[in-house]
Amino acid sequence: MKLTYFGHSCFLLEIAGARLVLDPYLSENPHGAVDPATVPCDLVLCSHAHEDHICDALNLARQHGATIVAPYELANHFATQGAAIIDLMPGGGINLPWGRIDLTPAVHSSSLDLPDGQNRPMGVPGGFLIRAESRAIYHAGDTAVFGDMRLIGRHGLDLALLPIGDRYTMGPEDAIEAMHLLRPRLTVPMHYNTTSQIRADPRAFAAAGAAVGHPVRVLAAGESLDL
């Protein structure tokens, strides 16, 4: 299994022969713009409808024939634009030839920013639990810490991808609490330092996690991790 970080909440997960892009923020990513044409993939997972999590979903779907996986309303929004979709709701999931994807709850919002400055509600936000090759990976999406994270981690997690930027998601202290609940073997922080509103020190977070028994690996944009 190989994980590549593109900055913000965007990752490429290569597992069991499948290539999954998570929260596709590539072409406009302040951590380093990436041409979606250079990231072939089979599935594009969108946790919610905010632009910094869906920016290149349609581009990836059209250029690579990828299927978009998203909460029901958001998935159907993409379907009206010609994309192949898998629509899910929290608590549900789907078995695929290479593994399984479950949509988990998240405490956040989900809406599209319209050209006139208005927002269009897009149902519920979520996170993703991905299982294959006897591995379990949790991408939390944008979320606060919540008690049912204990249930998400109840069968064991090899990797948790957690936001630490504060203001719009949990900050570093609450992310430590999330690790207590999830108990992953390893955590990678995300959703920080993209804008001035979500400044956080990932190295300090890693040190705080290590001090209470939770290993943390900080990835730079473009860096990969093999598990």
Secondary structure, DSSP 8 states (H G I E B T S, - for coil): -EEEEEETTEEEEEETTEEEEES---TT-TT----GGG---SEEE-SSSSHHHHTTHHHHHHHH--EEEEEHHHHHHHHTTT--EEEE-TT-EEEETTEEEEEE--SS--EEE-TTS-EEE-----EEEEEETTEEEEE--S----TTHHHHTTT-BSEEEEE---SSS--HHHHHHHHHHH-BS-EEEES-SSSGGG---HHHHHHHHHHTT--B----TT-EEE-
